[in-house]
Amino acid sequence: ELMCHRPAQLFEVQNRGFVREGCQADLVLVRPDTAWVVTKSLIQSKCGWSPMEGHMFMWRVERTLCNGHTVYANGTVDSSYIGQAVRFR
């Protein structure tokens, strides 16, 4: 409610903020209890570094979907997909 629905309503964002038919949503599937450490070889940002390098997390992102299109899965980013502009009323 506080991170999706209410901000979309407050700022009158069109077709966002809800996971339901007619709305566009970006979703992240997370696997809990999966320990992993950020290493330089895993960093995919253009700068090639992260302040989180060496940090251990106890969860792992499995998949990221942008408007129903898988943009991240199994450590691979699909950079061919371009998201859509957020529209306000």
Secondary structure, DSSP 8 states (H G I E B T S, - for coil): -TTTHHHHHHTTBTT-SS-STT---EEEEEEEEEEEE--GGG--STT---TTTT-EEEEEEEEEEETTEEEEETTEE-TT-------B-
